[in-house]
């Protein structure tokens, strides 16, 4: 199977080449040269998502370097639940939010990461996100070396929880907060790719749905759902799909094109109605995006519409099975309230757009595509239902993690310099942007809970943390009470310089926050047991015997330190009383 461009049909790439390129050389999007037709009966006996994925994706990977690894890629990528259930009113819900980051983007991002991991190429991934894509990509690629992933997200345009998910990573993940909207982020990525010399120098590629490796695996859950629906109801499935950048919708359209039992496809959009206008008039006119409650769909120039326009040119098919509707913020609110009050159902704002559209066109049995877990939007959902919804385990783990990000104006020259800095390993990140006891913290429930704390003696060998070491350190945050939260891991060499450097940054931040303190200078302990301040009140202890500094422990005069919400790898927060300063 070869892949060509939406703009130039003389371009021919293998699947692995298309994955690594991201965009076609002419700036177009990769599409299959032809769509295989499948024997649907062969899928009827398959009840396993991994086997469905392997059978469907095999023709696209045939004769490619990744063909031999496809089964293991599918097994590792689709290792979480895909649920389709029927509500009390008979509505079918396809729940795509049971993955690691609680959104449908986990399917495509994890598949792409597994493919890149098998290819073992040194590349730099650029991804623009309006909310859920970035966290899914960061989660999927975290620790996958030698890959660097750079995530751009719009400042003040995503939910609080989404921002935590985007900025809690370290190691090979860099999060950049852009002063602009999603379209500004997407434009920066496309501008970087348009510079061929720059792209080749840093081996740039994309993990947005413009990458064919994101789109193809999303086809899998539509196949799984429409086959199950056909078996249960003896009729074709019809979907209502929350739509922004149109990648999710294109996956369903492609699945129908390849002969699977799908009847109608309805696209539910928020107040950014460029797709609605296109299907009404046939003319595509990009427009500035505006913020809505369904923020992951705040797109004014949807990239994947280019793939649909190309599909119309390639085939003479009629596409009247597709309709698009726009839903206002007020209608989203009404739908969330109504569904909870009447049925006890909880939905995110994006899924609410699909449910609202269903209320308007109740002429058949629909499958609603639920794209994100409502807990990701607690700041919207909680006030609407008058209750506090809880986080599922796959999302609750994010609450104890620190935040790392870089601020940037929407300027391509600045962005290119940051990419260069990351490649050189010299980028300094801000961290722990959200201090304790702020309004933001209270929303997330991130106040320190003594019940989740554990004390360690500086020489305690009974509970040795393990984990990978990062190349950049994180600034501490000083809270209103003068407490210090330090999230860090260091290589052992050169330990002294790193500790002194960190101490200087701590002191600098304390001055900025007007916290009373004394200058602390560390002296080296010849017994390699760590550093101690001259007044012996602060100790930085090495906990393990190996020549690696697992983490910094700042002890009080009793040689004790409180590790707040200790994770399964390294402690993320270290709590100190201001009396130490």
Buried (B, 14 or more C-beta within 10 A) or exposed (E): BBBBBBBEBEBEBBBBBBBBBBBBBEBBBBBBEEBEEBEBEEBEEBEEBBBBBBBBBBBBBEEBEBBEBBBEBBBBBBEBEBEBEEEEEEBBBBBBBBBBBBBBBBBBBBBBBBBBBBBEBEBBBBBBBBBBBBBBBBBBBBBBEEBBBBBBBBBEBBBBBBBBBBBBBBBBBBBBBBEBBBBBBBBBBBBBBEEEEBBEEBBBBBBBBBBBBBBBBBBBBBBBBBBBBBEEEEEBBBBBBBBBBBBBBBBBBBBBBBEBBBBBBBBBBBBBBBBBBBBEEEEBEEEEBEBBBBBBBBBBBBBBBBBBBBBEEBEEEEBEBBBBBBBBBEBBBBBBBBBBEEEEBBBBBBBBBBBBBBEEBEEEBBBBBBBBBBBBBBBBBBEBBEEEBEBBEBBEBBBBBBBBBBEBEBBBEBBBEBBBBBBEEEBEBBBBBBBBBEEBBEBBEBEBEEEEBEEBBBEBEEEEBEBEBBEBBBBBBBBEEBBBBBBBBBEBEEBEEBBBEBBEBBBEBBEEBEBEBEEBEBEEBEEEBBBBBEEEBBBBBBBBEEEBBBBBBBBBEEBEBBBBBBBEEBBBBBBBEBEBB
